[in-house]
Amino acid sequence: MPKRDPIAEVVSSTITGFIAQCSSTESDDGVPRITKPRFGSFLKVECKESKYDTLAVVYNVITGSPDNAHQPWALGMSREQLRQEQPHIFSLLRTEVHAVVVGYASGKEVFQHLPPLPADVHDFVYEATNDEVRLLTKDLEFLRLLSSVTVVPQDELIAACIREAYYARGREHAFLVEAGQALSHMMRSDYDRLVSILKQIRPEAIARA
């Protein structure tokens, strides 16, 4: 298997989640090129010290100034004009990914609950492989851990996460049926929420980004 490049590096970490700074590479025009993970997509943190690889779901991606001294201003210029005339301003920005922990891997086993230890600061973050997503989503119990997220709409996050798993599993219709059944059990006392999410994970409503 070819070696993968990390997309981010952990800068803050707890048992339940982490913040990581996205990696950047310089393009031909001198403007940093940043790989941003998709909302609801799966990440893996390779935790060298603890031996547990943390598995997480992206719930936010934030780009802004790393300090109060270099706040961005609206300049009334197109992105192409900025690239040509003021490419340095892109170097003053930092992109962070915020993720909620939904499990961990130990050896070849995957567990759908919080890990014994958090990821360490400066551990590298990778996009989870399709095989890793398949193992994590062999049942949908991990969705309950998404309820700890309060800064974005939980229903949107759950639906996005299921869609990402659907892509990783080769668009298996059976997986969507299983997801619907799991949600029906989890949300049996909140019919309106359930219907809202189910509408977002119908095959005809899913388009690959």
Secondary structure, 3 states (H helix, E strand, C coil): CCCCCCCEEEEEECCCEEEEEECEEECCCCCEEECCCCCCCEEEEECCCCCCEEEEEEEEEEEECCCHHHCCCCCCCCHHHHHHHCHHHHHHCEEEEEEEEEEEEECCEEECCCCCCCCCCCCEEEECCHHHHHHHCCCCHHHHHHHHCCCCCHHHHHHHHHHHHHHHCCCCHHHHHHHHHHHHHHCCCCHHHHHHHHHHCCHHHCCCC
